[in-house]
Amino acid sequence: MNILLVSSKYMPEYSGSGFRAHNLYKRLTKKYSEIELDIICGSITENSILSYQYDEFDIMRIACKKYSTISSFLPLKILQNSINFKTEYNATYNYIKNLKKQPELIHIFGQNFVTSAALNYANDYNIPVLIELCNEMDTPHHYIPFPFKYFISGMPPEKYCFISISECLKKMCLHNGIPEDKIWCRPNPVDEDLFKPIQEKEKYALRKTLTPFDSDDIVVSYVAKFRESKNHIFLLKVLLQLDEKYKFVITGPMAEFGPEVESCHNLFADMQNFIKENKLENRVMLTSGFVHNVDEFYKLSDVYAFPTKNEGLGTPMLEALACGVPVVANLIPGVTDYWIENNRNGFVSELIPELFAENIIKASNFPENIRIQEARKIINVAGTEAIDSQYWSLINK
């Protein structure tokens, strides 16, 4: 079975959807030898066409925008955007057309010019598609810029399925006229071999190795890309409401190339200044970089914080719960409140520092037996074994 995986971004360039796409097919190709895989991706940080290998997969990156900087003058902005679209669209379409083996299924993660070309190719040649909806959005359909939207379709072919990672996104699909039988609502898979509860002895050993904190501290962690929407500064304001025994571990990747670099570095600098001004140096471990051992940061924690302003699902929330760590999260209807049961496995909270802090205190006192029960619930629903078997059924269908 020839599958073409098309992702808006792909490893080693970080994106949550690209990371999950990679891990999904890493598992599926091991479990199901029938799969033959081609991978195409776009990019935000790079602007070149490159064939490379990552983790034994061959990837073709198609990033060839004529204008890396877009004008703020509207007529010129429209023109430059259209030229960028045409360039990447044509390169992607022609690459797919010249593949040695034509795809029998196209699986799309994310949205950009490259994924738009793949979707329209599927439409032209009536190839079934799976379309992953990875972020909060108003419409599930791909954006096609002016004037191309008049002759290039952003709609799927006859055989398709939208894969929604939250009830919120499913409702959005239904609101846009997608039939319910064309939507699979599922959580992002959680690797049950990696994300699982550990004994206290292991927990404190990890804490001693990875942080400056010890077993007498109550440690709250947050792992997220440094961007404004992830709401890191809010978390520091929460810490001011907690007494000295509460310590925060805040880490995650930063953009090193592309349009987000300046804002990421400004945010990190603002956090450093906030910590210094409020004399929190001994209570916050603030680091940056891709976190390869994210499970260990969950496991060393007493509570996982999730103050992000918006989210399609919030996989870290599920992963932390699977590790038996209660989560205190921003109330995002149809997302965080779907998975978090107040006073059971965590709390959903308004973004008020005092209230968020109160919920962290309560969550840190959850008994171990309840935390382990809740971890098992998550694995039963969102574990990779359950999700992968459903993927394979859908692919064959």
C-alpha positions as CSV (number, residue, x, y, z in Angstrom):
1,M,0.0,0.0,0.0
2,N,1.6,3.3,-1.2
3,I,0.9,6.1,1.2
4,L,2.1,9.7,0.7
5,L,2.5,11.5,4.0
6,V,2.4,15.3,3.5
7,S,3.1,17.5,6.5
8,S,3.2,21.3,6.7
9,K,6.4,20.9,8.8
10,Y,8.5,17.9,9.6
11,M,11.4,16.8,11.9
12,P,14.0,18.1,12.7
13,E,12.0,21.4,12.3
14,Y,9.8,21.3,15.4
15,S,6.0,21.3,15.2
16,G,3.6,19.2,17.2
17,S,1.8,17.9,14.2
18,G,5.0,17.0,12.3
19,F,6.4,15.3,15.4
20,R,3.2,13.2,15.8
21,A,3.0,12.4,12.1
22,H,6.6,11.1,12.3
23,N,6.0,8.9,15.3
24,L,2.7,7.6,13.9
25,Y,4.3,6.2,10.8
26,K,7.4,5.1,12.7
27,R,5.0,2.8,14.6
28,L,2.7,1.9,11.7
29,T,5.5,0.9,9.3
30,K,6.9,-1.4,12.0
31,K,3.6,-3.0,12.7
32,Y,2.3,-3.2,9.1
33,S,4.9,-4.3,6.5
34,E,2.4,-3.6,3.7
35,I,3.0,0.2,4.0
36,E,5.3,1.8,1.5
37,L,5.8,5.5,2.5
38,D,6.8,8.7,0.7
39,I,7.1,11.9,2.8
40,I,6.8,15.5,1.6
41,C,6.9,18.5,3.9
42,G,6.9,22.3,3.8
43,S,8.7,24.6,6.2
44,I,8.6,27.9,8.1
45,T,12.2,28.1,9.0
46,E,13.8,26.9,5.8
47,N,13.4,28.2,2.2
48,S,15.0,25.5,0.0
49,I,14.1,22.3,-1.7
50,L,16.0,19.5,-0.1
51,S,15.9,15.7,0.0
52,Y,17.2,14.4,3.4
53,Q,16.9,11.5,5.8
54,Y,15.6,11.6,9.3
55,D,15.3,8.6,11.6
56,E,15.6,6.2,8.6
57,F,12.8,8.0,6.7
58,D,13.5,9.7,3.4
59,I,11.9,13.2,3.3
60,M,11.5,15.7,0.5
61,R,11.2,19.2,1.8
62,I,9.6,21.7,-0.6
63,A,10.2,25.3,0.5
64,C,10.8,27.7,-2.3
65,K,9.1,31.0,-1.7
66,K,10.2,33.8,-3.9
67,Y,9.5,36.3,-1.2
68,S,10.7,35.3,2.3
69,T,9.5,38.7,3.7
70,I,6.0,39.8,2.8
71,S,5.1,43.5,2.5
72,S,2.6,45.1,4.8
73,F,1.2,47.1,1.8
74,L,-1.9,45.1,1.0
75,P,-1.8,45.1,-2.9
76,L,1.8,44.1,-2.8
77,K,1.2,41.6,0.0
78,I,-1.5,39.8,-2.1
79,L,0.8,39.7,-5.1
80,Q,3.8,38.3,-3.2
81,N,1.6,35.8,-1.4
82,S,0.2,34.6,-4.7
83,I,3.6,34.2,-6.2
84,N,4.8,32.2,-3.2
85,F,1.8,30.0,-3.4
86,K,2.2,29.3,-7.1
87,T,5.9,28.5,-6.7
88,E,5.5,26.0,-3.9
89,Y,2.2,24.6,-5.3
90,N,3.8,23.8,-8.7
91,A,6.9,22.3,-7.2
92,T,4.8,20.0,-4.9
93,Y,2.3,19.0,-7.6
94,N,5.0,18.1,-10.1
95,Y,7.0,16.2,-7.5
96,I,4.0,14.0,-6.6
97,K,3.2,13.5,-10.3
98,N,6.7,12.2,-10.9
99,L,6.8,9.8,-8.0
100,K,7.9,6.3,-9.1
101,K,4.8,4.8,-7.4
102,Q,1.7,6.9,-7.3
103,P,0.0,7.1,-3.9
104,E,-3.1,5.0,-3.1
105,L,-3.7,7.2,-0.1
106,I,-2.6,10.8,0.8
107,H,-2.4,11.6,4.5
108,I,-2.2,15.3,5.3
109,F,-1.0,16.9,8.6
110,G,-1.4,20.7,8.9
111,Q,-2.1,23.4,6.3
112,N,0.2,25.3,4.0
113,F,0.9,25.7,0.3
114,V,2.5,22.3,0.1
115,T,-0.4,20.5,1.7
116,S,-2.9,22.5,-0.5
117,A,-1.1,21.2,-3.6
118,A,-1.3,17.6,-2.3
119,L,-5.0,17.9,-1.5
120,N,-5.7,19.3,-5.0
121,Y,-3.7,16.5,-6.6
122,A,-5.8,14.0,-4.7
123,N,-8.9,15.8,-6.0
124,D,-7.6,15.7,-9.6
125,Y,-6.8,12.0,-9.5
126,N,-9.5,10.9,-7.1
127,I,-7.0,9.6,-4.5
128,P,-8.5,9.0,-1.0
129,V,-7.2,11.4,1.7
130,L,-7.0,11.6,5.4
131,I,-6.8,15.1,6.7
132,E,-5.6,15.8,10.2
133,L,-7.0,18.8,11.9
134,C,-4.2,19.8,14.3
135,N,-5.0,23.3,15.5
136,E,-7.9,25.5,16.4
137,M,-9.6,26.8,13.2
138,D,-12.8,28.2,11.8
139,T,-13.0,25.9,8.7
140,P,-11.5,22.5,8.0
141,H,-10.9,23.4,4.3
142,H,-7.5,24.5,3.0
143,Y,-6.9,28.1,2.3
144,I,-6.3,28.9,-1.4
145,P,-5.2,32.5,-2.0
146,F,-6.5,34.9,-4.6
147,P,-6.7,34.5,-7.6
148,F,-6.0,30.7,-7.5
149,K,-9.1,30.0,-5.4
150,Y,-11.2,30.4,-8.5
151,F,-9.7,27.4,-10.3
152,I,-7.9,25.3,-7.6
153,S,-10.1,23.4,-5.2
154,G,-9.4,23.4,-1.5
155,M,-12.0,20.6,-1.1
156,P,-11.3,16.9,-0.6
157,P,-12.0,14.2,-3.2
158,E,-14.9,11.7,-3.0
159,K,-13.2,9.5,-0.4
160,Y,-12.0,11.4,2.6
161,C,-12.0,11.6,6.3
162,F,-11.2,14.5,8.6
163,I,-9.4,13.4,11.7
164,S,-10.3,15.6,14.6
165,I,-8.2,15.7,17.8
166,S,-10.9,17.2,19.9
167,E,-14.7,17.5,20.3
168,C,-14.3,21.2,19.6
169,L,-12.8,20.6,16.2
170,K,-15.4,17.9,15.5
171,K,-18.2,20.5,16.1
172,M,-16.4,22.9,13.9
173,C,-16.4,20.3,11.1
174,L,-20.1,19.6,11.6
175,H,-20.8,23.4,11.5
176,N,-19.1,23.6,8.2
177,G,-21.3,20.9,6.7
178,I,-19.0,17.8,7.0
179,P,-21.1,14.7,7.5
180,E,-20.5,12.9,10.9
181,D,-19.5,9.7,9.1
182,K,-16.6,11.6,7.5
183,I,-15.1,12.6,10.8
184,W,-13.0,10.5,13.2
185,C,-12.6,12.2,16.5
186,R,-9.7,10.8,18.4
187,P,-7.1,12.0,20.9
188,N,-3.4,12.2,19.9
189,P,-1.9,8.8,20.8
190,V,0.0,8.4,24.0
191,D,2.9,6.0,24.0
192,E,2.0,3.7,27.0
193,D,5.5,2.3,27.1
194,L,6.9,5.8,27.8
195,F,4.1,7.7,29.5
196,K,3.2,5.8,32.7
197,P,3.3,6.2,36.5
198,I,6.5,5.5,38.3
199,Q,7.4,4.9,41.9
200,E,8.3,7.8,44.2
201,K,11.9,6.6,44.4
202,E,12.3,6.9,40.7
203,K,10.4,10.3,40.7
204,Y,12.9,11.9,43.1
205,A,15.9,10.3,41.4
206,L,14.8,12.0,38.1
207,R,14.2,15.3,40.0
208,K,17.6,15.2,41.5
209,T,19.2,14.5,38.1
210,L,17.3,17.0,36.0
211,T,16.5,19.9,38.3
212,P,18.0,21.7,41.3
213,F,14.9,20.7,43.4
214,D,14.5,17.9,45.9
215,S,11.9,15.7,47.5
216,D,10.7,18.3,49.9
217,D,9.6,20.6,47.1
218,I,6.3,20.6,45.3
219,V,7.3,20.8,41.6
220,V,5.1,22.1,38.9
221,S,6.3,21.6,35.3
222,Y,5.4,23.1,31.9
223,V,6.9,22.0,28.6
224,A,5.8,24.1,25.6
225,K,7.3,26.0,22.7
226,F,8.2,29.6,23.7
227,R,5.5,31.6,22.0
228,E,3.0,34.2,23.3
229,S,-0.1,31.9,23.0
230,K,1.4,29.3,25.4
231,N,1.1,31.9,28.2
232,H,4.4,31.3,30.0
233,I,4.4,34.7,31.7
234,F,1.1,34.0,33.3
235,L,2.6,30.9,35.0
236,L,5.3,33.1,36.7
237,K,2.5,35.3,38.0
238,V,0.9,32.2,39.5
239,L,4.1,31.3,41.3
240,L,4.0,34.6,43.1
241,Q,0.7,33.3,44.7
242,L,2.4,30.2,46.1
243,D,4.6,29.7,49.1
244,E,8.3,28.9,49.0
245,K,8.0,25.1,48.8
246,Y,6.4,25.4,45.3
247,K,9.0,25.2,42.5
248,F,8.5,25.5,38.7
249,V,10.2,23.8,35.8
250,I,9.6,25.6,32.5
251,T,11.3,24.4,29.4
252,G,10.6,23.9,25.7
253,P,11.9,24.6,22.1
254,M,12.5,28.0,20.7
255,A,12.4,29.0,17.0
256,E,15.9,29.4,15.7
257,F,15.0,30.4,12.2
258,G,12.1,32.1,10.5
259,P,9.5,34.7,11.4
260,E,9.0,33.6,15.1
261,V,12.6,33.9,16.2
262,E,12.4,37.5,17.5
263,S,9.2,37.0,19.4
264,C,10.4,33.7,21.0
265,H,13.7,35.3,22.2
266,N,11.9,38.4,23.4
267,L,9.5,36.2,25.4
268,F,12.4,34.3,27.0
269,A,14.2,37.5,27.9
270,D,11.0,38.9,29.5
271,M,10.7,35.7,31.6
272,Q,14.3,36.0,32.7
273,N,13.7,39.6,33.7
274,F,10.5,38.8,35.5
275,I,12.3,36.0,37.5
276,K,15.1,38.4,38.4
277,E,12.9,41.3,39.4
278,N,10.7,39.1,41.6
279,K,13.7,37.2,43.1
280,L,12.4,33.8,41.9
281,E,15.8,32.5,40.8
282,N,15.8,29.7,43.4
283,R,12.2,28.7,42.5
284,V,12.2,28.5,38.7
285,M,14.3,26.4,36.4
286,L,13.9,28.1,33.1
287,T,15.7,26.4,30.1
288,S,15.1,26.2,26.3
289,G,15.7,23.6,23.6
290,F,13.9,20.6,22.2
291,V,13.0,18.2,25.0
292,H,13.8,14.6,24.0
293,N,13.0,13.2,27.4
294,V,9.7,15.0,28.0
295,D,8.2,12.0,29.9
296,E,10.9,12.4,32.6
297,F,9.8,16.0,33.2
298,Y,6.2,14.9,33.7
299,K,7.3,12.1,36.0
300,L,9.5,14.2,38.2
301,S,6.5,16.6,38.8
302,D,3.7,16.8,41.3
303,V,1.5,18.9,39.1
304,Y,1.6,19.7,35.3
305,A,0.5,23.2,34.4
306,F,-1.3,23.9,31.1
307,P,-2.1,27.6,30.9
308,T,-2.1,27.8,27.0
309,K,-4.6,30.3,25.6
310,N,-5.9,28.0,22.9
311,E,-5.2,24.5,21.7
312,G,-6.5,21.9,19.3
313,L,-6.1,19.2,21.9
314,G,-3.1,19.6,24.1
315,T,-1.2,16.3,23.9
316,P,1.1,17.2,26.9
317,M,-2.0,17.3,29.0
318,L,-2.8,13.6,28.1
319,E,0.8,12.5,28.5
320,A,1.1,14.0,31.9
321,L,-2.2,12.4,33.0
322,A,-1.0,9.0,31.6
323,C,2.1,9.5,33.9
324,G,-0.3,9.8,36.9
325,V,0.4,13.6,37.2
326,P,-2.7,15.8,37.8
327,V,-3.1,18.7,35.4
328,V,-4.3,22.3,36.1
329,A,-5.3,23.8,32.8
330,N,-6.9,26.8,31.2
331,L,-10.6,26.2,30.6
332,I,-10.8,25.6,26.9
333,P,-14.4,24.3,26.1
334,G,-14.4,21.0,24.2
335,V,-10.7,20.6,24.8
336,T,-9.4,20.7,28.4
337,D,-12.7,20.2,30.0
338,Y,-13.3,17.1,27.9
339,W,-10.3,15.3,29.5
340,I,-10.0,16.9,32.9
341,E,-12.5,16.1,35.7
342,N,-12.3,18.7,38.5
343,N,-11.1,17.2,41.8
344,R,-10.4,13.9,40.1
345,N,-7.4,14.2,37.7
346,G,-6.9,17.9,37.9
347,F,-8.7,21.2,37.5
348,V,-9.8,23.4,34.6
349,S,-9.4,27.0,35.7
350,E,-9.9,30.6,34.6
351,L,-6.7,32.4,33.9
352,I,-6.6,34.2,37.2
353,P,-3.3,33.7,39.0
354,E,-4.9,33.4,42.5
355,L,-7.4,30.8,41.3
356,F,-4.9,28.9,39.2
357,A,-2.6,28.8,42.3
358,E,-5.4,27.5,44.5
359,N,-6.1,24.7,42.0
360,I,-2.4,23.7,41.9
361,I,-2.4,23.4,45.7
362,K,-5.4,21.2,45.7
363,A,-4.1,19.0,42.8
364,S,-0.7,18.5,44.5
365,N,-2.6,16.7,47.3
366,F,-4.3,14.1,45.2
367,P,-3.7,10.6,46.6
368,E,-1.5,8.2,44.6
369,N,-4.2,5.5,44.1
370,I,-6.5,8.0,42.4
371,R,-3.7,9.3,40.2
372,I,-2.9,5.8,39.0
373,Q,-6.5,5.0,38.3
374,E,-6.8,8.1,36.1
375,A,-3.6,7.2,34.3
376,R,-5.0,3.8,33.3
377,K,-8.2,5.5,32.0
378,I,-6.2,7.7,29.7
379,I,-4.1,4.8,28.4
380,N,-7.2,2.7,27.7
381,V,-8.6,5.4,25.5
382,A,-5.6,7.2,24.0
383,G,-2.8,4.6,24.1
384,T,-0.9,3.9,20.9
385,E,-2.2,0.3,20.7
386,A,-5.8,1.5,20.6
387,I,-5.2,4.4,18.3
388,D,-2.9,2.6,15.8
389,S,-5.4,-0.3,15.3
390,Q,-8.1,2.3,14.5
391,Y,-5.8,4.0,12.0
392,W,-5.0,0.8,10.3
393,S,-8.7,0.0,9.9
394,L,-9.4,3.5,8.6
395,I,-6.5,3.3,6.1
396,N,-7.8,-0.1,4.7
397,K,-11.3,1.2,4.6
